[in-house]
Amino acid sequence: MIRVLLVDDQPLIRSGFRAFLDLEDDIEVVAEAANGQEGLELAAEHLPDIALIDIQMPVLDGIETTRRIAAAPALAGVHVVILTNYGLDEYVFDALSAGAAGFLVKDIEPEDFLHAVRVAARGDALLAPSITRKLINRYVSQPLPSATRPTLEELTGREREAVVLVAQGLSNDEIADRMVISPLTAKTHVNRSMTKLHTRDRAQLVILAYESGLITPRNS
């Protein structure tokens, strides 16, 4: 059962998402919050698998709420998916950098919304090609000085290869096919890479891949 926390200051939005989720046998909405502070408290109380968090809320906005969840060891199992009515450009990098596992626009189709919840619950990042392009554009227009780039010296060659494929948006099964290994081995490479690089999830791993120079627009 996938346990979901809804955090949005608009009751109608919360009820709409809950209506979709409640129809699914494998998904349960465990709590609802009207602002980020309430969301933090309920996340600590219920320890959901997924926290669907609005980007703009009173008291505490979605990005700061995400940042605090990501920083709390007790909430390490909570995957944040950011919700917004607005375009992606202004918020996507900040949301992913804060620790979000994904980023959805509220007018998403119901079937795509349900798929996104399940993907995030598996620990995979919700990085659509449009979002990946925005990450690329960010680093093309504002490259990091070489002195500030993280290093990947601790990774093995196969782990580096897996990180590149994650940054290209591939799932563990697709990485396994590309590397000619089992899905379990692919997952192990990805998980070890995240551990060595101190990244919370696959979205953070993608950001680090660009920051480190491991992947560039030419090889993405």
Secondary structure, DSSP 8 states (H G I E B T S, - for coil): -EEEEEE-S-HHHHHHHHHHHHT-TTEEEEEEESSHHHHHHHHHHH--SEEEEESS-SSS-HHHHHHHHHH-GGGTT-EEEEEESS-STTTHHHHHHHT-SEEEETT--HHHHHHHHHHHHTT--B--HHHHHHHHHHHHHS---GGGS---TTS-HHHHHHHHHHHTT--HHHHHHHHTS-HHHHHHHHHHHHHHHT-SSHHHHHHHHHHHTSS-TTT-
